[in-house]
Amino acid sequence: MSWRGHAWLGLAARLYLGFVFLMACFHKLLHPDVFALDVATYQFLPLWAINGFALVLPWVELLAGIMLVIGFRVRAASLLVALMMVSFVISLLWALHLDLDMSCGCFASQGATQDDPISWRTIVRDGVWLVQALYVLFFDREPLGVERLVNAVRKRRAAQA
């Protein structure tokens, strides 16, 4: 679709998602041991994978968040976010299936159980974020941001050559 509003709607979705992922990664980066315990509580990953996952995921969230906010490699970043959101929704469904009484671990540790408990609302929230990421992936073809500026400079240089 070539509706001019996609760039602005995509920008709003990208900024929102980017800031969500930036906010989500900070606690995990500062306290990987606590995040590893949160991941283990889900009883989803094998024990040998938990520490690696807890160390890598926050950096992927940071990278994807920055890329979305500045508008660089937007399709790759939105694909990363969409894949993370699918995995998060599956993990939340698993936790609900096991009837775990816990925080999702998205923005804080288990100590925040009362602030962000796993529920169907959490799944709906993550589903909305998944839809936003898919919108950016499929419809934000010329994203406002660094990528658009780089492409404009390349076109200008090619026209001058």
mmCIF file of the C-alpha atoms, coordinates in Angstrom:
data_MODEL
# 
_entry.id   MODEL 
# 
loop_
_atom_site.group_PDB 
_atom_site.id 
_atom_site.type_symbol 
_atom_site.label_atom_id 
_atom_site.label_alt_id 
_atom_site.label_comp_id 
_atom_site.label_asym_id 
_atom_site.label_entity_id 
_atom_site.label_seq_id 
_atom_site.pdbx_PDB_ins_code 
_atom_site.Cartn_x 
_atom_site.Cartn_y 
_atom_site.Cartn_z 
_atom_site.occupancy 
_atom_site.B_iso_or_equiv 
_atom_site.pdbx_formal_charge 
_atom_site.auth_seq_id 
_atom_site.auth_comp_id 
_atom_site.auth_asym_id 
_atom_site.auth_atom_id 
_atom_site.pdbx_PDB_model_num 
ATOM 1   C CA . MET A 1 1   ? 0.000  0.000   0.000   1.00 0.00 ? 1   MET A CA 1 
ATOM 2   C CA . SER A 1 2   ? 1.295  3.441   -0.834  1.00 0.00 ? 2   SER A CA 1 
ATOM 3   C CA . TRP A 1 3   ? -0.653 5.616   1.581   1.00 0.00 ? 3   TRP A CA 1 
ATOM 4   C CA . ARG A 1 4   ? 1.412  8.634   2.680   1.00 0.00 ? 4   ARG A CA 1 
ATOM 5   C CA . GLY A 1 5   ? 0.269  8.223   6.269   1.00 0.00 ? 5   GLY A CA 1 
ATOM 6   C CA . HIS A 1 6   ? 2.181  4.951   6.664   1.00 0.00 ? 6   HIS A CA 1 
ATOM 7   C CA . ALA A 1 7   ? 5.410  6.860   7.308   1.00 0.00 ? 7   ALA A CA 1 
ATOM 8   C CA . TRP A 1 8   ? 3.876  8.840   10.183  1.00 0.00 ? 8   TRP A CA 1 
ATOM 9   C CA . LEU A 1 9   ? 1.890  5.940   11.613  1.00 0.00 ? 9   LEU A CA 1 
ATOM 10  C CA . GLY A 1 10  ? 4.987  3.770   11.283  1.00 0.00 ? 10  GLY A CA 1 
ATOM 11  C CA . LEU A 1 11  ? 7.065  6.421   13.039  1.00 0.00 ? 11  LEU A CA 1 
ATOM 12  C CA . ALA A 1 12  ? 4.626  6.541   15.964  1.00 0.00 ? 12  ALA A CA 1 
ATOM 13  C CA . ALA A 1 13  ? 4.575  2.741   16.225  1.00 0.00 ? 13  ALA A CA 1 
ATOM 14  C CA . ARG A 1 14  ? 8.379  2.550   15.944  1.00 0.00 ? 14  ARG A CA 1 
ATOM 15  C CA . LEU A 1 15  ? 8.990  5.187   18.602  1.00 0.00 ? 15  LEU A CA 1 
ATOM 16  C CA . TYR A 1 16  ? 6.531  3.565   20.979  1.00 0.00 ? 16  TYR A CA 1 
ATOM 17  C CA . LEU A 1 17  ? 7.921  0.054   20.458  1.00 0.00 ? 17  LEU A CA 1 
ATOM 18  C CA . GLY A 1 18  ? 11.495 1.287   20.532  1.00 0.00 ? 18  GLY A CA 1 
ATOM 19  C CA . PHE A 1 19  ? 11.010 3.000   23.881  1.00 0.00 ? 19  PHE A CA 1 
ATOM 20  C CA . VAL A 1 20  ? 9.154  -0.030  25.270  1.00 0.00 ? 20  VAL A CA 1 
ATOM 21  C CA . PHE A 1 21  ? 12.102 -2.249  24.371  1.00 0.00 ? 21  PHE A CA 1 
ATOM 22  C CA . LEU A 1 22  ? 14.636 0.249   25.675  1.00 0.00 ? 22  LEU A CA 1 
ATOM 23  C CA . MET A 1 23  ? 12.788 0.431   28.986  1.00 0.00 ? 23  MET A CA 1 
ATOM 24  C CA . ALA A 1 24  ? 12.487 -3.357  29.117  1.00 0.00 ? 24  ALA A CA 1 
ATOM 25  C CA . CYS A 1 25  ? 16.198 -3.997  28.590  1.00 0.00 ? 25  CYS A CA 1 
ATOM 26  C CA . PHE A 1 26  ? 17.668 -1.754  31.281  1.00 0.00 ? 26  PHE A CA 1 
ATOM 27  C CA . HIS A 1 27  ? 16.763 -3.814  34.343  1.00 0.00 ? 27  HIS A CA 1 
ATOM 28  C CA . LYS A 1 28  ? 17.849 -6.977  32.547  1.00 0.00 ? 28  LYS A CA 1 
ATOM 29  C CA . LEU A 1 29  ? 21.196 -5.455  31.543  1.00 0.00 ? 29  LEU A CA 1 
ATOM 30  C CA . LEU A 1 30  ? 21.889 -4.160  35.040  1.00 0.00 ? 30  LEU A CA 1 
ATOM 31  C CA . HIS A 1 31  ? 20.768 -7.332  36.824  1.00 0.00 ? 31  HIS A CA 1 
ATOM 32  C CA . PRO A 1 32  ? 21.326 -10.353 34.542  1.00 0.00 ? 32  PRO A CA 1 
ATOM 33  C CA . ASP A 1 33  ? 21.342 -12.708 37.539  1.00 0.00 ? 33  ASP A CA 1 
ATOM 34  C CA . VAL A 1 34  ? 17.866 -11.550 38.589  1.00 0.00 ? 34  VAL A CA 1 
ATOM 35  C CA . PHE A 1 35  ? 16.626 -11.786 35.015  1.00 0.00 ? 35  PHE A CA 1 
ATOM 36  C CA . ALA A 1 36  ? 18.035 -15.330 34.740  1.00 0.00 ? 36  ALA A CA 1 
ATOM 37  C CA . LEU A 1 37  ? 15.996 -16.262 37.812  1.00 0.00 ? 37  LEU A CA 1 
ATOM 38  C CA . ASP A 1 38  ? 12.908 -14.705 36.194  1.00 0.00 ? 38  ASP A CA 1 
ATOM 39  C CA . VAL A 1 39  ? 13.523 -16.751 33.047  1.00 0.00 ? 39  VAL A CA 1 
ATOM 40  C CA . ALA A 1 40  ? 13.997 -19.944 35.080  1.00 0.00 ? 40  ALA A CA 1 
ATOM 41  C CA . THR A 1 41  ? 10.696 -19.318 36.867  1.00 0.00 ? 41  THR A CA 1 
ATOM 42  C CA . TYR A 1 42  ? 8.854  -19.769 33.557  1.00 0.00 ? 42  TYR A CA 1 
ATOM 43  C CA . GLN A 1 43  ? 10.001 -23.417 33.476  1.00 0.00 ? 43  GLN A CA 1 
ATOM 44  C CA . PHE A 1 44  ? 10.148 -23.133 29.701  1.00 0.00 ? 44  PHE A CA 1 
ATOM 45  C CA . LEU A 1 45  ? 13.832 -23.254 28.741  1.00 0.00 ? 45  LEU A CA 1 
ATOM 46  C CA . PRO A 1 46  ? 16.220 -26.059 29.671  1.00 0.00 ? 46  PRO A CA 1 
ATOM 47  C CA . LEU A 1 47  ? 18.494 -25.127 32.560  1.00 0.00 ? 47  LEU A CA 1 
ATOM 48  C CA . TRP A 1 48  ? 21.610 -25.053 30.374  1.00 0.00 ? 48  TRP A CA 1 
ATOM 49  C CA . ALA A 1 49  ? 20.064 -22.322 28.153  1.00 0.00 ? 49  ALA A CA 1 
ATOM 50  C CA . ILE A 1 50  ? 18.832 -19.934 30.833  1.00 0.00 ? 50  ILE A CA 1 
ATOM 51  C CA . ASN A 1 51  ? 22.025 -17.979 31.562  1.00 0.00 ? 51  ASN A CA 1 
ATOM 52  C CA . GLY A 1 52  ? 22.891 -17.523 27.882  1.00 0.00 ? 52  GLY A CA 1 
ATOM 53  C CA . PHE A 1 53  ? 19.364 -16.385 27.120  1.00 0.00 ? 53  PHE A CA 1 
ATOM 54  C CA . ALA A 1 54  ? 19.398 -13.968 30.071  1.00 0.00 ? 54  ALA A CA 1 
ATOM 55  C CA . LEU A 1 55  ? 22.692 -12.489 28.885  1.00 0.00 ? 55  LEU A CA 1 
ATOM 56  C CA . VAL A 1 56  ? 21.835 -12.169 25.177  1.00 0.00 ? 56  VAL A CA 1 
ATOM 57  C CA . LEU A 1 57  ? 18.159 -11.125 25.130  1.00 0.00 ? 57  LEU A CA 1 
ATOM 58  C CA . PRO A 1 58  ? 18.603 -7.699  26.787  1.00 0.00 ? 58  PRO A CA 1 
ATOM 59  C CA . TRP A 1 59  ? 21.271 -6.747  24.238  1.00 0.00 ? 59  TRP A CA 1 
ATOM 60  C CA . VAL A 1 60  ? 18.968 -7.793  21.384  1.00 0.00 ? 60  VAL A CA 1 
ATOM 61  C CA . GLU A 1 61  ? 16.185 -5.706  22.959  1.00 0.00 ? 61  GLU A CA 1 
ATOM 62  C CA . LEU A 1 62  ? 18.572 -2.738  23.273  1.00 0.00 ? 62  LEU A CA 1 
ATOM 63  C CA . LEU A 1 63  ? 19.735 -3.034  19.664  1.00 0.00 ? 63  LEU A CA 1 
ATOM 64  C CA . ALA A 1 64  ? 16.199 -3.426  18.289  1.00 0.00 ? 64  ALA A CA 1 
ATOM 65  C CA . GLY A 1 65  ? 14.953 -0.515  20.414  1.00 0.00 ? 65  GLY A CA 1 
ATOM 66  C CA . ILE A 1 66  ? 17.713 1.819   19.241  1.00 0.00 ? 66  ILE A CA 1 
ATOM 67  C CA . MET A 1 67  ? 17.234 0.813   15.600  1.00 0.00 ? 67  MET A CA 1 
ATOM 68  C CA . LEU A 1 68  ? 13.489 1.471   15.796  1.00 0.00 ? 68  LEU A CA 1 
ATOM 69  C CA . VAL A 1 69  ? 13.905 4.840   17.503  1.00 0.00 ? 69  VAL A CA 1 
ATOM 70  C CA . ILE A 1 70  ? 16.511 6.194   15.097  1.00 0.00 ? 70  ILE A CA 1 
ATOM 71  C CA . GLY A 1 71  ? 14.934 4.593   12.027  1.00 0.00 ? 71  GLY A CA 1 
ATOM 72  C CA . PHE A 1 72  ? 17.877 2.471   10.896  1.00 0.00 ? 72  PHE A CA 1 
ATOM 73  C CA . ARG A 1 73  ? 17.367 -1.028  9.435   1.00 0.00 ? 73  ARG A CA 1 
ATOM 74  C CA . VAL A 1 74  ? 13.744 -0.696  10.451  1.00 0.00 ? 74  VAL A CA 1 
ATOM 75  C CA . ARG A 1 75  ? 12.532 -3.875  8.760   1.00 0.00 ? 75  ARG A CA 1 
ATOM 76  C CA . ALA A 1 76  ? 15.220 -5.970  10.466  1.00 0.00 ? 76  ALA A CA 1 
ATOM 77  C CA . ALA A 1 77  ? 14.466 -4.360  13.833  1.00 0.00 ? 77  ALA A CA 1 
ATOM 78  C CA . SER A 1 78  ? 10.714 -4.818  13.474  1.00 0.00 ? 78  SER A CA 1 
ATOM 79  C CA . LEU A 1 79  ? 11.250 -8.462  12.478  1.00 0.00 ? 79  LEU A CA 1 
ATOM 80  C CA . LEU A 1 80  ? 13.372 -8.960  15.609  1.00 0.00 ? 80  LEU A CA 1 
ATOM 81  C CA . VAL A 1 81  ? 10.680 -7.332  17.744  1.00 0.00 ? 81  VAL A CA 1 
ATOM 82  C CA . ALA A 1 82  ? 7.925  -9.424  16.121  1.00 0.00 ? 82  ALA A CA 1 
ATOM 83  C CA . LEU A 1 83  ? 9.870  -12.642 16.731  1.00 0.00 ? 83  LEU A CA 1 
ATOM 84  C CA . MET A 1 84  ? 10.551 -11.645 20.337  1.00 0.00 ? 84  MET A CA 1 
ATOM 85  C CA . MET A 1 85  ? 6.882  -10.799 20.857  1.00 0.00 ? 85  MET A CA 1 
ATOM 86  C CA . VAL A 1 86  ? 5.803  -14.192 19.489  1.00 0.00 ? 86  VAL A CA 1 
ATOM 87  C CA . SER A 1 87  ? 8.221  -15.925 21.864  1.00 0.00 ? 87  SER A CA 1 
ATOM 88  C CA . PHE A 1 88  ? 7.055  -13.760 24.786  1.00 0.00 ? 88  PHE A CA 1 
ATOM 89  C CA . VAL A 1 89  ? 3.384  -14.534 24.099  1.00 0.00 ? 89  VAL A CA 1 
ATOM 90  C CA . ILE A 1 90  ? 4.168  -18.255 23.924  1.00 0.00 ? 90  ILE A CA 1 
ATOM 91  C CA . SER A 1 91  ? 6.072  -18.016 27.222  1.00 0.00 ? 91  SER A CA 1 
ATOM 92  C CA . LEU A 1 92  ? 3.204  -16.136 28.861  1.00 0.00 ? 92  LEU A CA 1 
ATOM 93  C CA . LEU A 1 93  ? 0.705  -18.722 27.636  1.00 0.00 ? 93  LEU A CA 1 
ATOM 94  C CA . TRP A 1 94  ? 2.956  -21.440 29.051  1.00 0.00 ? 94  TRP A CA 1 
ATOM 95  C CA . ALA A 1 95  ? 3.116  -19.665 32.420  1.00 0.00 ? 95  ALA A CA 1 
ATOM 96  C CA . LEU A 1 96  ? -0.677 -19.310 32.481  1.00 0.00 ? 96  LEU A CA 1 
ATOM 97  C CA . HIS A 1 97  ? -1.009 -22.993 31.552  1.00 0.00 ? 97  HIS A CA 1 
ATOM 98  C CA . LEU A 1 98  ? 1.209  -23.892 34.527  1.00 0.00 ? 98  LEU A CA 1 
ATOM 99  C CA . ASP A 1 99  ? -0.792 -21.459 36.693  1.00 0.00 ? 99  ASP A CA 1 
ATOM 100 C CA . LEU A 1 100 ? 2.381  -19.670 37.783  1.00 0.00 ? 100 LEU A CA 1 
ATOM 101 C CA . ASP A 1 101 ? 1.829  -16.721 40.116  1.00 0.00 ? 101 ASP A CA 1 
ATOM 102 C CA . MET A 1 102 ? 4.604  -14.416 38.983  1.00 0.00 ? 102 MET A CA 1 
ATOM 103 C CA . SER A 1 103 ? 5.546  -11.155 37.330  1.00 0.00 ? 103 SER A CA 1 
ATOM 104 C CA . CYS A 1 104 ? 6.207  -11.348 33.622  1.00 0.00 ? 104 CYS A CA 1 
ATOM 105 C CA . GLY A 1 105 ? 9.781  -10.128 34.213  1.00 0.00 ? 105 GLY A CA 1 
ATOM 106 C CA . CYS A 1 106 ? 9.471  -7.702  31.315  1.00 0.00 ? 106 CYS A CA 1 
ATOM 107 C CA . PHE A 1 107 ? 10.358 -4.492  33.119  1.00 0.00 ? 107 PHE A CA 1 
ATOM 108 C CA . ALA A 1 108 ? 11.356 -5.583  36.627  1.00 0.00 ? 108 ALA A CA 1 
ATOM 109 C CA . SER A 1 109 ? 12.052 -8.679  38.664  1.00 0.00 ? 109 SER A CA 1 
ATOM 110 C CA . GLN A 1 110 ? 9.829  -11.106 40.528  1.00 0.00 ? 110 GLN A CA 1 
ATOM 111 C CA . GLY A 1 111 ? 9.628  -8.577  43.345  1.00 0.00 ? 111 GLY A CA 1 
ATOM 112 C CA . ALA A 1 112 ? 7.169  -6.703  41.145  1.00 0.00 ? 112 ALA A CA 1 
ATOM 113 C CA . THR A 1 113 ? 4.593  -9.504  41.050  1.00 0.00 ? 113 THR A CA 1 
ATOM 114 C CA . GLN A 1 114 ? 1.843  -7.168  42.170  1.00 0.00 ? 114 GLN A CA 1 
ATOM 115 C CA . ASP A 1 115 ? 2.887  -4.507  39.618  1.00 0.00 ? 115 ASP A CA 1 
ATOM 116 C CA . ASP A 1 116 ? 3.000  -6.666  36.494  1.00 0.00 ? 116 ASP A CA 1 
ATOM 117 C CA . PRO A 1 117 ? 1.456  -10.091 37.117  1.00 0.00 ? 117 PRO A CA 1 
ATOM 118 C CA . ILE A 1 118 ? 1.043  -12.536 34.259  1.00 0.00 ? 118 ILE A CA 1 
ATOM 119 C CA . SER A 1 119 ? -2.553 -12.536 33.064  1.00 0.00 ? 119 SER A CA 1 
ATOM 120 C CA . TRP A 1 120 ? -4.602 -12.448 29.913  1.00 0.00 ? 120 TRP A CA 1 
ATOM 121 C CA . ARG A 1 121 ? -4.114 -8.664  29.963  1.00 0.00 ? 121 ARG A CA 1 
ATOM 122 C CA . THR A 1 122 ? -0.360 -9.223  29.661  1.00 0.00 ? 122 THR A CA 1 
ATOM 123 C CA . ILE A 1 123 ? -0.930 -11.449 26.647  1.00 0.00 ? 123 ILE A CA 1 
ATOM 124 C CA . VAL A 1 124 ? -3.242 -8.876  25.028  1.00 0.00 ? 124 VAL A CA 1 
ATOM 125 C CA . ARG A 1 125 ? -0.651 -6.131  25.686  1.00 0.00 ? 125 ARG A CA 1 
ATOM 126 C CA . ASP A 1 126 ? 2.082  -8.203  24.058  1.00 0.00 ? 126 ASP A CA 1 
ATOM 127 C CA . GLY A 1 127 ? -0.282 -9.081  21.206  1.00 0.00 ? 127 GLY A CA 1 
ATOM 128 C CA . VAL A 1 128 ? -0.854 -5.383  20.529  1.00 0.00 ? 128 VAL A CA 1 
ATOM 129 C CA . TRP A 1 129 ? 2.911  -4.841  20.458  1.00 0.00 ? 129 TRP A CA 1 
ATOM 130 C CA . LEU A 1 130 ? 3.212  -7.770  18.030  1.00 0.00 ? 130 LEU A CA 1 
ATOM 131 C CA . VAL A 1 131 ? 0.615  -6.186  15.723  1.00 0.00 ? 131 VAL A CA 1 
ATOM 132 C CA . GLN A 1 132 ? 2.530  -2.877  15.851  1.00 0.00 ? 132 GLN A CA 1 
ATOM 133 C CA . ALA A 1 133 ? 5.784  -4.621  14.947  1.00 0.00 ? 133 ALA A CA 1 
ATOM 134 C CA . LEU A 1 134 ? 4.083  -6.418  12.053  1.00 0.00 ? 134 LEU A CA 1 
ATOM 135 C CA . TYR A 1 135 ? 2.595  -3.132  10.841  1.00 0.00 ? 135 TYR A CA 1 
ATOM 136 C CA . VAL A 1 136 ? 6.050  -1.546  10.765  1.00 0.00 ? 136 VAL A CA 1 
ATOM 137 C CA . LEU A 1 137 ? 7.523  -4.637  9.091   1.00 0.00 ? 137 LEU A CA 1 
ATOM 138 C CA . PHE A 1 138 ? 4.958  -4.840  6.302   1.00 0.00 ? 138 PHE A CA 1 
ATOM 139 C CA . PHE A 1 139 ? 3.756  -1.267  5.747   1.00 0.00 ? 139 PHE A CA 1 
ATOM 140 C CA . ASP A 1 140 ? 6.482  1.178   6.774   1.00 0.00 ? 140 ASP A CA 1 
ATOM 141 C CA . ARG A 1 141 ? 8.354  0.930   3.471   1.00 0.00 ? 141 ARG A CA 1 
ATOM 142 C CA . GLU A 1 142 ? 10.137 4.307   3.609   1.00 0.00 ? 142 GLU A CA 1 
ATOM 143 C CA . PRO A 1 143 ? 10.612 4.871   7.321   1.00 0.00 ? 143 PRO A CA 1 
ATOM 144 C CA . LEU A 1 144 ? 11.228 8.356   8.630   1.00 0.00 ? 144 LEU A CA 1 
ATOM 145 C CA . GLY A 1 145 ? 14.647 8.433   10.222  1.00 0.00 ? 145 GLY A CA 1 
ATOM 146 C CA . VAL A 1 146 ? 18.291 7.696   9.523   1.00 0.00 ? 146 VAL A CA 1 
ATOM 147 C CA . GLU A 1 147 ? 17.563 5.096   6.861   1.00 0.00 ? 147 GLU A CA 1 
ATOM 148 C CA . ARG A 1 148 ? 15.494 7.549   4.801   1.00 0.00 ? 148 ARG A CA 1 
ATOM 149 C CA . LEU A 1 149 ? 18.223 10.208  5.080   1.00 0.00 ? 149 LEU A CA 1 
ATOM 150 C CA . VAL A 1 150 ? 20.909 7.749   3.964   1.00 0.00 ? 150 VAL A CA 1 
ATOM 151 C CA . ASN A 1 151 ? 18.787 6.670   0.986   1.00 0.00 ? 151 ASN A CA 1 
ATOM 152 C CA . ALA A 1 152 ? 18.154 10.311  0.002   1.00 0.00 ? 152 ALA A CA 1 
ATOM 153 C CA . VAL A 1 153 ? 21.890 11.072  0.084   1.00 0.00 ? 153 VAL A CA 1 
ATOM 154 C CA . ARG A 1 154 ? 22.629 7.975   -2.028  1.00 0.00 ? 154 ARG A CA 1 
ATOM 155 C CA . LYS A 1 155 ? 20.014 8.980   -4.612  1.00 0.00 ? 155 LYS A CA 1 
ATOM 156 C CA . ARG A 1 156 ? 21.374 12.523  -4.737  1.00 0.00 ? 156 ARG A CA 1 
ATOM 157 C CA . ARG A 1 157 ? 24.937 11.269  -5.262  1.00 0.00 ? 157 ARG A CA 1 
ATOM 158 C CA . ALA A 1 158 ? 23.802 8.828   -7.935  1.00 0.00 ? 158 ALA A CA 1 
ATOM 159 C CA . ALA A 1 159 ? 21.967 11.610  -9.758  1.00 0.00 ? 159 ALA A CA 1 
ATOM 160 C CA . GLN A 1 160 ? 25.087 13.824  -9.666  1.00 0.00 ? 160 GLN A CA 1 
ATOM 161 C CA . ALA A 1 161 ? 27.341 11.068  -11.005 1.00 0.00 ? 161 ALA A CA 1 
# 
